[in-house]
């Protein structure tokens, strides 16, 4: 594989940065630097396949001997330009885009796990990811042990087994808003020769870059803040390139031993720091094909161009709303790490000094039915499954996104039965508060 200073190459090449390091500029211009006569905006390469002059040229692509495009399930120039931007935003060496955030979480695990292996995960994670780990992966023979997001070093270590392959957590948990101690979990994972995988969806690289705190792999649901407009569904897996797979070769044979489907190629020997990313593309995308469309990646890139502006407004509005909720006599409790009273405030100051995200978890005084009446009384704040876009929206996870979980699993995942997830948008904060106020008054 060759490196390139333009994203018009395959996503499994190392991205060579020619842009300034300021994250605001990367949001706008990262990933695609056109040459003379090329489009200023990333083009949409809406094609399934790409032409070559000789059979030998095509054969070298299939053997991973040359870089280039031949089938969009594996690589596409539009997708790769956006992947390069996300890799640069996170400070990684490579990124693979997927068809959804769930696919990103699944691929991140499956790339290093197989039947008989084991994962340790924070229990305070998105309900869909909890189900993926607790049910679906177990059907595939991959077991998972959940620990509290605030588990001690000893508790984390006690959950690790000889067959454990990774540790997983969310920077800011969905929907509870808990802050993950990345540096501490990374230290314990590394002491046992394991990579730490962190879902950075809610914080985004604008507010937190987990690689700088010891994480090895980062995942995203790009459906959320990265897109920011509820216009496309997608995911991303970003590799730091820093984990030494060969130092723990017995744990990761898929990366450190020959792959017979590629004539005995060994990923770590041939691709070095890009081994994890290349394997994910060459094996998982080849066989499972959970790719985003070029059109979706084009829309995602439009969202990324304003990510740094939107995140600042989301956090500003959410801080004001959280402070208002905390003082409201109808509210029983509020989880928002930006509040000095929040138990995770110190962690937020460490990992999220510019702010966390726009998502607030809170509970009303009264019953679950009171929460439902409150949501039904809202005017422009919408009840939707989605979260983390420009529009303020609300959800009752126990009745909606987490309804498959038992009461015990809800509590284990940090979801109280009365929890209301409020995703604060970028509208007028005065209007947001006014709508919350009138709904509380009408729901009494």
Phi and psi in degrees as a GROMACS rama.xvg file:
@    title "Ramachandran Plot"
@    xaxis  label "Phi"
@    yaxis  label "Psi"
@TYPE xy
-109.878  156.044  UNK-2
-90.8775  162.085  UNK-3
-148.071  148.499  UNK-4
-95.147  10.5103  UNK-5
-130.955  144.54  UNK-6
-72.0897  -5.07236  UNK-7
-77.4634  58.6144  UNK-8
-154.256  -179.048  UNK-9
-77.4703  152.908  UNK-10
-69.8127  -12.2686  UNK-11
-96.2798  15.9613  UNK-12
-94.1525  155.752  UNK-13
-71.0462  130.187  UNK-14
-79.9467  119.199  UNK-15
-93.3088  115.536  UNK-16
-79.2091  121.294  UNK-17
-115.635  7.07874  UNK-18
-100.491  160.997  UNK-19
-59.2192  158.923  UNK-20
-87.4736  -8.80448  UNK-21
-63.3126  127.723  UNK-22
-65.2955  -27.996  UNK-23
-62.8232  -42.0847  UNK-24
-70.0186  -37.28  UNK-25
-62.1418  -41.984  UNK-26
-54.4801  -41.0657  UNK-27
-83.2101  -43.7162  UNK-28
-120.357  -4.53507  UNK-29
-64.9999  152.11  UNK-30
88.0571  -27.8925  UNK-31
-140.667  108.674  UNK-32
-120.385  93.7883  UNK-33
-67.2378  148.177  UNK-34
-92.4595  -177.001  UNK-35
-53.3705  125.722  UNK-36
80.9949  -0.243113  UNK-37
-89.7676  157.557  UNK-38
-61.2441  140.132  UNK-39
-70.2673  -39.3949  UNK-40
-88.4625  149.323  UNK-41
-58.0507  123.994  UNK-42
-72.0252  155.79  UNK-43
-95.2739  107.87  UNK-44
-88.516  81.1702  UNK-45
-85.0234  71.5857  UNK-46
-142.24  140.523  UNK-47
-77.4164  -29.391  UNK-48
-142.371  168.932  UNK-49
-137.876  141.993  UNK-50
-89.1337  144.853  UNK-51
-131.689  161.71  UNK-52
-85.3508  -31.16  UNK-53
-134.472  158.731  UNK-54
-63.4422  -35.3772  UNK-55
-63.8331  -39.1746  UNK-56
-59.4586  -44.0523  UNK-57
-67.201  -40.5392  UNK-58
-60.9527  -39.514  UNK-59
-66.8571  -31.4547  UNK-60
-66.6638  -44.6295  UNK-61
-66.9329  -23.9588  UNK-62
-91.5068  4.28086  UNK-63
61.7458  29.5628  UNK-64
-93.0074  -25.199  UNK-65
-126.539  157.418  UNK-66
-96.1505  150.289  UNK-67
154.221  -177.03  UNK-68
-114.462  138.187  UNK-69
-140.16  -25.057  UNK-70
-156.214  131.853  UNK-71
-66.0014  -19.867  UNK-72
-60.9483  -27.0148  UNK-73
-101.887  -46.0821  UNK-74
-147.974  148.475  UNK-75
-150.013  135.918  UNK-76
-59.1223  -38.8971  UNK-77
-63.6191  -49.8617  UNK-78
-59.2113  -40.6226  UNK-79
-71.6116  -32.2887  UNK-80
-62.6363  -41.9562  UNK-81
-71.54  -38.9363  UNK-82
-61.1404  -40.1708  UNK-83
-63.4705  -38.8801  UNK-84
-63.419  -44.5095  UNK-85
-66.1685  -39.3372  UNK-86
-59.5777  -41.8782  UNK-87
-69.215  -39.888  UNK-88
-59.6954  -39.6328  UNK-89
-84.5012  -12.7322  UNK-90
79.1848  28.4845  UNK-91
-100.219  173.705  UNK-92
-94.7862  -19.1128  UNK-93
-159.287  156.243  UNK-94
-145.722  140.025  UNK-95
-119.329  126.084  UNK-96
-87.5887  143.892  UNK-97
-125.423  172.647  UNK-98
-76.1233  -13.3749  UNK-99
-164.007  166.423  UNK-100
-65.096  -34.7825  UNK-101
-62.7553  -41.1442  UNK-102
-63.1778  -36.4516  UNK-103
-63.9881  -45.7186  UNK-104
-62.2787  -42.7645  UNK-105
-63.0189  -48.5138  UNK-106
-65.7596  -37.9407  UNK-107
-59.4375  -38.0159  UNK-108
-78.6304  -48.8544  UNK-109
-65.0607  -22.3212  UNK-110
-65.8326  -21.0004  UNK-111
-128.047  0.213446  UNK-112
-120.206  151.061  UNK-113
-143.819  178.756  UNK-114
-53.5602  132.54  UNK-115
98.4576  -9.93968  UNK-116
-90.4334  177.336  UNK-117
-146.448  146.539  UNK-118
-125.856  143.031  UNK-119
-108.712  127.77  UNK-120
-133.476  145.879  UNK-121
-60.0692  140.625  UNK-122
-78.9597  -21.5977  UNK-123
-88.9484  76.652  UNK-124
-133.177  169.944  UNK-125
-53.6642  140.007  UNK-126
-58.5614  -36.7543  UNK-127
-65.1422  -38.2261  UNK-128
-70.0487  -37.7172  UNK-129
-59.4233  -46.4233  UNK-130
-62.6329  -41.4341  UNK-131
-56.6902  -46.6196  UNK-132
-75.6007  -40.9414  UNK-133
-80.6185  -25.956  UNK-134
-119.928  -62.1267  UNK-135
-66.5027  -47.5946  UNK-136
-63.9577  -33.0358  UNK-137
-66.3285  -32.8078  UNK-138
-64.8681  -23.9708  UNK-139
-93.1507  3.21315  UNK-140
89.0904  10.9425  UNK-141
-106.242  115.4  UNK-142
-90.425  159.528  UNK-143
-140.239  135.89  UNK-144
-112.08  127.243  UNK-145
-96.5419  137.218  UNK-146
-126.184  158.222  UNK-147
-63.8112  148.655  UNK-148
-62.6487  -21.7204  UNK-149
-106.164  21.9499  UNK-150
-59.5098  146.413  UNK-151
-72.3887  165.834  UNK-152
-56.465  -39.8286  UNK-153
-67.0624  -38.3697  UNK-154
-67.889  -39.4892  UNK-155
-63.9893  -47.0998  UNK-156
-62.7046  -36.8905  UNK-157
-66.7445  -26.3619  UNK-158
-79.8093  -17.4342  UNK-159
-79.6313  134.692  UNK-160
-116.278  169.607  UNK-161
-57.7998  -31.2057  UNK-162
-92.8141  6.42532  UNK-163
-68.7998  136.829  UNK-164
-115.56  -15.676  UNK-165
-168.24  166.554  UNK-166
-121.608  143.869  UNK-167
-133.629  144.128  UNK-168
-162.083  170.033  UNK-169
-112.614  133.516  UNK-170
-52.509  -53.551  UNK-171
-125.31  122.022  UNK-172
-74.3946  146.002  UNK-173
-110.098  117.949  UNK-174
-105.573  1.69726  UNK-175
-74.9668  -17.7777  UNK-176
76.2514  19.1006  UNK-177
-78.5076  147.535  UNK-178
-101.363  126.89  UNK-179
-84.7633  132.898  UNK-180
-83.0889  83.3102  UNK-181
-58.9404  -49.3664  UNK-182
-60.9368  -40.4296  UNK-183
-71.9735  -44.9407  UNK-184
-63.2229  -37.1823  UNK-185
-63.4439  -41.9399  UNK-186
-62.1504  -45.3948  UNK-187
-66.2129  -42.3545  UNK-188
-59.4359  -45.9574  UNK-189
-67.8562  -31.9591  UNK-190
-61.9986  -23.1685  UNK-191
-107.436  15.1642  UNK-192
69.6613  32.3807  UNK-193
-121.122  145.466  UNK-194
-81.2755  151.735  UNK-195
-102.848  126.345  UNK-196
-105.755  127.83  UNK-197
-124.48  126.275  UNK-198
-82.2419  112.904  UNK-199
-106.318  26.0144  UNK-200
-58.1512  -50.8631  UNK-201
-74.0832  -38.5808  UNK-202
-77.1526  -34.8532  UNK-203
60.5839  160.723  UNK-204
-66.9286  -11.6032  UNK-205
-65.3917  -38.4359  UNK-206
-105.634  -17.8807  UNK-207
-156.995  135.434  UNK-208
-118.724  95.6753  UNK-209
-58.1311  -27.2198  UNK-210
-60.3749  -30.9572  UNK-211
-71.607  -12.2677  UNK-212
-111.774  11.2765  UNK-213
108.176  -6.44694  UNK-214
-65.4655  154.375  UNK-215
-109.336  -35.7019  UNK-216
-130.191  139.367  UNK-217
-122.362  137.937  UNK-218
-118.204  159.492  UNK-219
-143.773  144.643  UNK-220
-91.6141  102.747  UNK-221
-71.4929  -7.14132  UNK-222
-60.0012  -27.4242  UNK-223
-88.1217  -123.781  UNK-224
-61.1307  -33.2524  UNK-225
-59.5548  -46.1618  UNK-226
-72.9534  -56.0753  UNK-227
80.5233  -6.2342  UNK-228
-128.028  9.91579  UNK-229
56.7193  39.5158  UNK-230
-107.063  -14.6561  UNK-231
-154.497  156.621  UNK-232
-109.784  131.62  UNK-233
-167.273  173.015  UNK-234
-148.502  171.636  UNK-235
-149.717  144.316  UNK-236
-122.526  121.101  UNK-237
-115.235  133.59  UNK-238
-106.875  130.61  UNK-239
-71.9555  -25.9173  UNK-240
75.7695  8.53178  UNK-241
-101.361  -19.8882  UNK-242
-74.6307  133.151  UNK-243
-89.5705  90.7701  UNK-244
-65.5912  -36.5854  UNK-245
-67.4541  -27.3597  UNK-246
-67.4322  -18.2134  UNK-247
-129.782  45.8868  UNK-248
-57.1132  -33.8759  UNK-249
-67.0795  -25.2876  UNK-250
-81.0759  -25.3929  UNK-251
-128.504  62.6456  UNK-252
-63.6293  -26.6291  UNK-253
-62.9057  -25.6752  UNK-254
-98.9983  -26.9466  UNK-255
-111  -1.52837  UNK-256
-123.197  161.87  UNK-257
-60.7491  138.889  UNK-258
-98.0825  107.733  UNK-259
-67.557  -20.6273  UNK-260
-73.8234  -9.82732  UNK-261
-125.528  44.0912  UNK-262
57.7066  37.4834  UNK-263
81.4254  15.4321  UNK-264
-64.966  137.533  UNK-265
-108.912  121.045  UNK-266
-62.0314  -45.9069  UNK-267
-66.313  -33.5474  UNK-268
-74.7067  -38.8585  UNK-269
-84.8518  -34.435  UNK-270
-116.831  -1.3926  UNK-271
54.663  -125.49  UNK-272
-65.3965  -12.8084  UNK-273
-93.6373  7.24163  UNK-274
-56.5165  -47.297  UNK-275
-62.0497  -44.6698  UNK-276
-67.4208  -43.5064  UNK-277
-62.351  -44.807  UNK-278
-61.7149  -42.0345  UNK-279
-60.2605  -42.6424  UNK-280
-70.9261  -50.359  UNK-281
-71.9355  -27.8366  UNK-282
-103.611  -59.0827  UNK-283
-71.2609  -45.1131  UNK-284
-67.4029  -36.8846  UNK-285
-58.114  -43.4236  UNK-286
-94.5703  -29.9557  UNK-287
-110.729  -28.8967  UNK-288
66.5491  29.9005  UNK-289
-83.7239  68.7211  UNK-290
-97.6915  153.632  UNK-291
-84.5245  155.959  UNK-292
-77.2208  153.298  UNK-293
-57.0121  -35.969  UNK-294
-63.3091  -43.5228  UNK-295
-61.6045  -39.1069  UNK-296
-67.508  -36.4296  UNK-297
-59.7819  -45.8165  UNK-298
-64.6234  -40.6254  UNK-299
-58.7595  -42.3323  UNK-300
-63.3341  -36.8941  UNK-301
-60.1358  -40.2577  UNK-302
-66.0192  -41.9256  UNK-303
-60.4664  -30.232  UNK-304
-63.9913  -22.8723  UNK-305
-115.797  12.1734  UNK-306
-56.8527  -44.0477  UNK-307
-65.5884  -31.6047  UNK-308
-76.6251  -44.049  UNK-309
-67.1741  -40.9245  UNK-310
-61.8447  -38.243  UNK-311
-61.7814  -42.2021  UNK-312
-71.8923  -40.689  UNK-313
-55.8858  -46.9895  UNK-314
-68.8032  -39.154  UNK-315
-61.8221  -48.1788  UNK-316
-64.8594  -44.1007  UNK-317
-63.8462  -37.7015  UNK-318
-61.5935  -44.8189  UNK-319
-66.219  -41.5739  UNK-320
-66.12  -41.1154  UNK-321
-62.6339  -40.9085  UNK-322
-64.4335  -38.6471  UNK-323
-66.5899  -44.081  UNK-324
-61.5432  -41.423  UNK-325
-61.2694  -30.0765  UNK-326
-93.0573  -4.11577  UNK-327
-82.0214  128.632  UNK-328
-67.2441  -15.5895  UNK-329
-84.1579  -8.33938  UNK-330
-101.245  129.198  UNK-331
-83.4847  -36.6978  UNK-332
-161.942  158.491  UNK-333
-139.731  132.46  UNK-334
-110.011  109.964  UNK-335
-156.306  115.823  UNK-336
-65.8892  -13.7771  UNK-337
-73.6865  -14.5907  UNK-338
-79.6635  131.58  UNK-339
-57.3002  -25.6305  UNK-340
-80.7146  -11.6254  UNK-341
-71.0804  138.045  UNK-342
-62.7071  -20.0545  UNK-343
-100.023  12.7027  UNK-344
-60.4166  -41.0484  UNK-345
-64.4996  -41.0668  UNK-346
-63.7259  -38.6515  UNK-347
-64.6849  -38.9363  UNK-348
-62.8439  -32.7432  UNK-349
-76.343  -52.4309  UNK-350
-93.3754  -23.4717  UNK-351
-130.946  55.005  UNK-352
-64.9926  -23.0004  UNK-353
-89.6857  -1.77409  UNK-354
119.484  160.556  UNK-355
-96.3438  -81.11  UNK-356
-160.267  -171.004  UNK-357
-97.7856  7.78835  UNK-358
-96.096  127.537  UNK-359
-119.604  137.709  UNK-360
-109.305  132.243  UNK-361
-152.117  165.466  UNK-362
-130.848  142.788  UNK-363
-89.9156  153.713  UNK-364
-69.3649  131.724  UNK-365
125.024  -154.345  UNK-366
-102.709  175.432  UNK-367
-60.0638  -37.0067  UNK-368
-63.5489  -35.1785  UNK-369
-62.0221  -39.6625  UNK-370
-63.6475  -40.8184  UNK-371
-64.42  -43.3731  UNK-372
-62.8184  -38.979  UNK-373
-59.7615  -47.3526  UNK-374
-65.6187  -39.0202  UNK-375
-66.8313  -21.7451  UNK-376
-87.7985  -6.17975  UNK-377
-68.646  149.64  UNK-378
-95.342  -80.9459  UNK-379
-90.4121  -14.0228  UNK-380
-75.5146  121.102  UNK-381
-96.5933  145.72  UNK-382
-87.3491  108.869  UNK-383
-141.684  158.26  UNK-384
-72.0527  -27.6682  UNK-385
-72.3779  168.32  UNK-386
-154.349  155.12  UNK-387
70.9839  47.1018  UNK-388
-128.437  -171.355  UNK-389
-63.4933  -25.1923  UNK-390
-95.1244  139.036  UNK-391
-70.9136  133.451  UNK-392
-144.823  167.673  UNK-393
-142.926  154.053  UNK-394
-155.064  149.127  UNK-395
-108.965  94.6336  UNK-396
-54.7862  -39.7993  UNK-397
-62.1984  -27.557  UNK-398
-94.7496  -15.7765  UNK-399
-122.853  -92.4869  UNK-400
-64.3368  -28.7495  UNK-401
-110.587  18.7179  UNK-402
-68.6401  -15.7535  UNK-403
-77.3452  -13.2314  UNK-404
-86.7705  145.307  UNK-405
-72.8406  168.345  UNK-406
-59.1328  -38.4297  UNK-407
-65.7915  -41.7908  UNK-408
-68.4116  -35.7537  UNK-409
-57.8085  -48.0914  UNK-410
-66.3475  -37.013  UNK-411
-64.0348  -34.8165  UNK-412
-84.9773  4.95602  UNK-413
75.5564  25.8677  UNK-414
-113.191  106.122  UNK-415
-73.6325  151.585  UNK-416
-58.9884  -27.7418  UNK-417
-95.3686  5.52714  UNK-418
-65.5352  128.129  UNK-419
-110.23  126.38  UNK-420
-96.7241  114.519  UNK-421
-108.43  115.468  UNK-422
-98.4633  106.016  UNK-423
-81.3896  125.411  UNK-424
-88.5762  -158.464  UNK-425
-111.94  20.1472  UNK-426
-72.9749  -174.343  UNK-427
-61.6659  126.805  UNK-428
-64.529  -33.8505  UNK-429
-61.0474  -39.9874  UNK-430
-69.3484  -37.3873  UNK-431
-62.1899  -48.8423  UNK-432
-64.3825  -38.7189  UNK-433
-63.0681  -39.5916  UNK-434
-67.6703  -41.6465  UNK-435
-61.2598  -41.6932  UNK-436
-64.2023  -47.4532  UNK-437
-67.3499  -33.6208  UNK-438
-66.9109  -38.0837  UNK-439
-64.578  -39.776  UNK-440
-67.8538  -38.4019  UNK-441
-78.3435  -17.4721  UNK-442
-96.1715  -0.762564  UNK-443
